[in-house]
Amino acid sequence: MVVESTSYLVAAQEVAKALGAFESGTLTAITTALATVASYPFKTARTNPTLDFEGAELYFTDGQFTPNPVEIAAYAPTTGAFTPSIAWTDGGTDPTTVNIFLRSFRIALIKAAINNALRQLEYRQVVPLTLVIDGDMETSGVTDWTASSATSTKSTTAGLVFRGAQSLKVLNSGASGFARTASMSVQAGNTYLLHARCRTAVSTATLQLYDVTNSAAIDSETSDTGLAWQSLSFTATIPSTCTQVQVRLIGTSASAEVYWDDVILLRENSRRLALPDYIRETRQIHRVMRASPTEEDDADRDRLLDIPGATFGPNQQSGLAAWEVVLPSGVSRPVWLDVSRPYATLSADTDTTLCPRELLRESALCELLRPLVASPDEASKTWRQVYREHLHIYLQLMRRYQSNHTGGG
């Protein structure tokens, strides 16, 4: 099922629009003390239009003027000019578009409500257990991947994602360019299983376990040439003087374009595995699985076999995870979970989520309105009816998506 992505800014705009608390416009002129906006409803001779905008929040969607957002101190309806409560500092690039958030619904409050909604909403997904942060590539952005002689981005293009909603695209700018993990602590003498899926649009790809301590490759495996998804997998023993490793996803040629997914690093023969930190309750875990010993793991869940006898308990290891799984026998192949996981929260305006847009909007509206309904003042009576209307829509959408949605983060 293809689900349209929604950016953080678009989600905030839709929440504000639903409350009648949003206007947008194009700037025709700007100084550090005045912003002039073209077209209705800003430039108008209507009665008392200043009541709509004075005290509202003005937010530039581009440019480098700060502070951003800023409260509107004054508005001249005949010219469409806004005076900020604090003079802007010109950062070098003029903004061209502006959003106005009305009725005390500040963009920071709306964005907080969106992230609260994303933390509460869940979707069903098969995910790998791995020591690699963002090994499933489902986190928004590429903060957890550092590129060298390459540019890394997340891809949601059909056919270029092996499992879930996203893959990591690594586009080389030089030979042997790569994306790498942060350094991870290891113990010398332990053997680790490293596994990944790759698809090469140009050139070949190499999966490498790198010894950070000694600045040397420990082991690697290189793909065949071709467009199909391939599995790269090997085991490697940590050298006696090595204390930290990285996983490196390498493209061979200077023009290499490689897509990566499901990057898994596990200590071989370990039985206790920390669960992802978004697992807060065991009810989120539906199955624990591993690949069939006679077939390579595939996107088809039928190829993943249940692990009977797996149990769960509080995490006894270091890290942020609340829970761990205890396997009946040690790791020899990748381990997978069928889970209900929350959507990832957003940070930058351009960050995106695959949470269904209408469900996110109504859930965020409920989060935003709930404190207003609880207020003892007279205004809460008005908001109570608005809240009930959106809560009704939200519950209807939840029933619909719970029955047929298995989106991504």
C-alpha positions in Angstrom: 0.0 0.0 0.0 1.5 3.3 -1.1 1.2 6.1 1.4 1.9 9.7 0.6 4.6 11.3 2.8 3.9 14.5 4.7 6.5 17.1 5.7 6.6 18.6 9.2 5.7 22.0 7.9 2.8 20.8 5.7 1.4 18.9 8.7 1.6 22.0 10.9 -0.2 24.1 8.2 -3.0 21.5 7.9 -3.6 21.5 11.6 -3.7 25.3 11.7 -6.0 25.4 8.7 -8.5 23.0 10.4 -8.8 25.5 13.2 -9.2 28.5 11.0 -5.9 29.8 12.3 -3.7 29.9 9.2 -3.0 32.3 6.3 -0.1 32.3 3.9 1.3 34.8 1.4 4.1 35.9 -0.9 6.5 38.7 0.2 6.9 41.6 -2.1 9.5 43.5 0.0 11.3 43.0 3.3 13.6 44.9 5.6 14.7 44.1 9.1 11.8 46.2 10.4 9.0 45.6 7.9 7.6 42.7 5.8 5.2 43.5 3.0 2.9 40.7 1.7 1.0 40.7 -1.6 -2.7 39.9 -2.2 -5.8 39.2 -0.2 -6.4 38.7 2.8 -3.4 40.8 3.8 -3.7 43.8 1.7 -7.3 44.9 2.2 -9.6 47.7 3.2 -12.0 45.6 5.2 -13.1 46.8 8.6 -10.7 46.2 11.5 -8.5 43.6 9.7 -5.7 44.4 12.2 -7.6 42.4 14.8 -6.8 39.2 12.9 -3.1 39.7 12.6 -1.8 41.8 15.5 -0.5 39.5 18.1 -0.5 36.6 15.7 2.8 34.7 14.8 4.6 35.3 11.5 6.8 32.5 10.2 9.1 32.5 7.2 9.2 29.2 5.3 12.5 30.1 3.6 15.3 32.7 3.8 17.6 33.5 6.7 15.9 36.2 8.7 15.8 35.7 12.5 14.1 35.5 14.9 11.7 33.1 13.1 8.9 32.9 14.1 8.1 36.3 15.5 5.0 37.9 16.9 3.3 40.6 14.8 3.4 44.0 16.6 1.5 46.0 13.9 -0.2 45.5 10.6 -1.1 48.1 7.9 -4.0 46.7 5.9 -3.9 49.2 3.1 -0.3 48.2 2.2 -0.1 44.6 3.6 2.9 45.5 5.7 3.7 43.7 9.0 5.9 45.1 11.8 7.6 42.4 13.9 7.7 42.7 17.7 11.5 42.2 17.5 13.5 43.5 14.6 14.9 40.8 12.3 18.5 40.1 11.7 19.3 39.6 8.0 21.2 36.3 7.7 22.0 36.9 4.0 19.0 35.4 2.1 15.7 37.2 1.9 12.6 35.0 2.6 10.0 34.9 -0.1 7.0 33.2 1.6 5.3 33.7 4.9 2.8 31.8 7.1 0.7 33.5 9.7 -0.5 31.4 12.7 -3.6 33.0 14.3 -5.7 32.7 17.4 -2.7 32.0 19.8 -1.9 28.7 18.0 1.9 29.1 17.8 3.7 26.9 15.4 5.9 25.5 18.2 2.7 24.3 20.0 1.3 22.8 16.8 4.6 21.0 16.1 4.7 19.6 19.6 1.2 18.3 19.2 2.2 16.6 15.9 5.2 14.9 17.6 3.0 13.8 20.5 0.6 12.3 18.0 3.4 10.5 16.2 4.6 9.0 19.5 1.1 7.6 20.2 0.2 6.3 16.7 1.6 2.9 15.7 2.0 0.9 12.6 2.8 -2.8 12.0 6.3 -3.7 10.5 8.8 -6.4 10.3 12.2 -5.0 11.6 15.6 -6.5 12.1 17.3 -6.7 15.5 20.6 -5.0 15.1 23.3 -3.1 17.0 23.4 -0.6 14.1 21.4 2.6 14.9 18.9 3.2 12.1 19.9 -0.2 10.5 16.4 -0.6 9.3 16.7 2.9 7.6 13.3 4.0 9.0 14.5 7.1 10.9 13.8 10.4 9.1 17.0 11.9 7.7 20.5 10.6 7.7 21.9 11.9 11.0 23.0 8.4 11.9 25.0 7.9 8.7 28.2 9.8 7.9 29.1 10.1 4.2 32.7 10.2 2.8 33.3 11.0 -0.9 29.5 10.5 -1.3 26.1 11.9 -0.5 23.6 9.9 1.5 19.8 10.4 1.4 16.7 8.4 2.3 14.7 7.0 -0.6 11.1 6.0 -0.6 10.9 5.2 -4.3 9.0 1.9 -5.0 11.5 -0.8 -6.0 14.4 1.0 -4.3 13.2 0.0 -0.8 13.7 -3.6 0.2 11.7 -3.6 3.4 9.7 -1.0 5.3 9.3 2.5 4.0 12.8 3.7 3.3 16.2 2.7 2.1 19.6 4.6 2.3 20.8 5.9 -1.1 24.6 6.5 -1.3 25.7 8.4 -4.3 29.4 8.6 -4.8 31.4 11.7 -5.6 34.7 9.7 -5.7 35.9 6.2 -5.9 35.2 4.0 -2.9 32.8 6.6 -1.4 30.8 5.3 1.5 28.3 5.9 4.3 29.3 4.7 7.8 27.8 4.2 11.2 29.1 5.8 14.3 31.8 3.9 16.1 30.6 1.0 18.2 32.4 -0.6 21.2 33.3 -4.3 20.8 35.3 -6.9 22.7 38.3 -8.5 21.1 37.9 -12.1 20.2 34.2 -12.0 19.8 32.7 -13.0 16.5 30.0 -10.8 14.8 27.5 -11.5 12.1 27.2 -8.6 9.6 24.4 -8.7 7.0 22.8 -6.1 4.7 20.7 -5.8 1.5 21.9 -3.7 -1.3 20.8 -2.7 -4.8 23.3 -1.2 -7.2 22.0 1.2 -9.8 25.6 1.9 -10.9 28.8 -0.1 -10.1 29.1 -2.6 -7.3 28.8 -2.4 -3.5 30.9 -3.6 -0.6 29.7 -4.2 2.9 32.6 -3.8 5.3 33.3 -4.2 9.0 36.0 -1.6 9.8 38.5 -1.6 12.8 38.4 2.1 14.0 41.1 1.4 16.6 43.7 0.3 14.0 42.3 2.1 10.9 41.9 -1.2 9.0 39.2 -3.3 7.4 38.4 -6.4 9.4 36.4 -8.2 6.6 34.1 -7.3 3.7 31.9 -8.8 1.0 31.2 -7.3 -2.5 28.1 -7.5 -4.5 27.6 -8.7 -8.1 26.9 -6.1 -10.8 23.1 -5.8 -11.4 19.9 -4.0 -10.4 18.3 -6.7 -8.3 18.4 -6.6 -4.5 21.3 -8.7 -3.2 22.2 -10.1 0.2 25.7 -9.5 1.6 26.6 -11.4 4.8 29.6 -12.7 6.6 31.0 -13.3 10.1 34.2 -11.7 11.4 36.2 -12.1 14.6 37.4 -8.9 16.3 41.2 -8.5 16.3 43.0 -8.6 19.7 43.7 -4.8 19.8 40.4 -3.6 18.4 37.9 -1.8 20.8 35.7 0.0 18.3 34.2 -0.8 14.9 32.2 0.9 12.2 30.0 -0.6 9.5 30.8 0.9 6.1 28.5 0.8 3.1 30.8 1.3 0.1 30.3 2.0 -3.6 33.2 0.9 -5.8 33.4 3.4 -8.6 33.3 7.2 -8.5 29.8 7.2 -10.1 28.4 4.4 -7.8 24.8 4.7 -6.8 23.8 2.1 -4.2 20.7 1.6 -2.1 21.0 -0.1 1.2 18.5 -1.6 3.7 18.4 -3.9 6.7 22.0 -3.4 7.9 22.3 -6.0 10.8 25.2 -6.4 13.2 24.9 -9.0 16.0 27.3 -10.8 18.2 27.3 -14.5 17.1 26.0 -17.0 19.6 24.5 -14.3 21.8 21.1 -15.2 23.3 20.1 -12.0 25.0 19.3 -9.2 22.5 18.1 -5.7 23.5 14.9 -4.7 21.7 14.6 -1.4 19.9 14.1 1.5 22.4 10.6 2.2 21.0 9.4 -1.1 22.4 7.9 0.0 25.7 5.4 -2.8 26.2 5.6 -6.4 25.2 2.1 -6.2 23.6 4.0 -4.4 20.7 5.8 -7.6 19.8 3.8 -10.1 17.7 6.4 -12.5 16.5 10.1 -13.2 16.8 11.6 -14.8 13.6 14.7 -15.8 11.8 15.3 -16.6 8.1 14.6 -20.1 6.9 17.9 -22.1 6.9 17.2 -23.3 3.4 16.2 -19.9 1.8 17.6 -16.4 2.1 15.5 -14.0 3.9 13.1 -12.0 1.7 10.6 -9.2 1.9 7.9 -11.9 2.0 7.2 -12.6 5.7 6.4 -16.3 4.9 10.1 -16.9 4.5 10.8 -15.9 8.1 10.2 -18.7 10.6 9.0 -18.2 14.1 11.5 -18.8 16.9 9.6 -21.0 19.4 10.6 -20.5 23.1 11.7 -16.8 22.8 10.9 -14.9 26.0 11.0 -11.3 27.0 12.1 -9.4 30.1 13.5 -6.1 31.3 16.8 -5.3 29.6 19.7 -6.6 31.6 22.3 -5.0 29.3 23.5 -1.4 28.9 21.7 1.0 26.6 18.3 2.8 26.4 16.2 -0.3 25.6 13.6 -1.1 28.2 13.2 -4.8 27.1 15.2 -7.6 25.8 14.5 -10.9 24.1 16.0 -14.1 25.3 16.5 -16.7 22.5 16.4 -20.5 23.1 19.8 -20.8 21.2 22.5 -18.4 20.2 22.4 -16.1 17.1 23.6 -17.7 13.9 21.4 -15.9 11.4 19.6 -12.5 11.4 16.8 -12.1 13.9 13.6 -10.3 13.0 10.6 -8.9 14.9 7.0 -8.4 13.8 6.1 -5.3 15.9 3.7 -2.4 16.3 6.0 0.6 16.4 5.4 4.4 16.9 6.1 6.7 14.0 9.4 8.6 14.3 9.1 12.2 15.5 10.1 15.1 13.2 12.5 18.0 13.7 13.2 20.0 10.6 10.4 21.5 8.5 11.4 19.3 5.6 11.4 16.0 7.7 8.7 13.7 6.4 6.5 11.0 7.9 4.5 8.2 6.2 1.8 8.4 8.9 -1.5 8.8 6.9 -1.9 12.6 6.6 -5.6 12.8 7.7 -4.9 10.5 10.7 -1.9 12.6 11.8 -3.9 15.9 11.4 -6.9 14.7 13.5 -4.6 13.1 16.2 -2.6 16.3 16.4 -5.7 18.4 16.7 -6.9 16.3 19.6 -3.5 16.7 21.3 -3.6 20.4 20.7 -7.2 21.0 21.9 -7.2 18.7 24.9 -5.6 21.2 27.3 -8.0 23.9 26.1 -11.0 21.7 26.9 -9.7 21.1 30.4 -9.3 24.8 31.1 -11.9 26.2 33.6 -12.5 29.4 31.6 -15.4 30.3 29.5 -13.5 29.7 26.2 -13.3 26.0 27.0 -17.0 25.6 26.2 -16.4 26.7 22.6 -13.3 24.4 22.2 -15.1 21.5 23.8 -17.4 21.1 20.8 -14.5 21.5 18.4 -12.6 18.9 20.2 -15.5 16.4 20.2 -15.9 16.8 16.4 -12.2 16.1 15.8 -12.1 13.3 18.3 -15.0 11.6 16.5 -13.2 11.9 13.1 -10.0 10.6 14.7 -11.7 7.5 16.2 -13.2 6.7 12.8 -9.9 7.0 11.1 -8.2 4.8 13.7 -10.7 2.0 13.1 -10.1 2.3 9.3 -6.3 2.3 9.5 -6.1 -0.4 12.2 -7.9 -2.7 9.8 -5.9 -2.1 6.6 -2.8 0.0 7.2 0.8 -1.2 7.6 2.7 2.0 6.7 6.2 3.1 7.5 8.0 5.5 9.6 
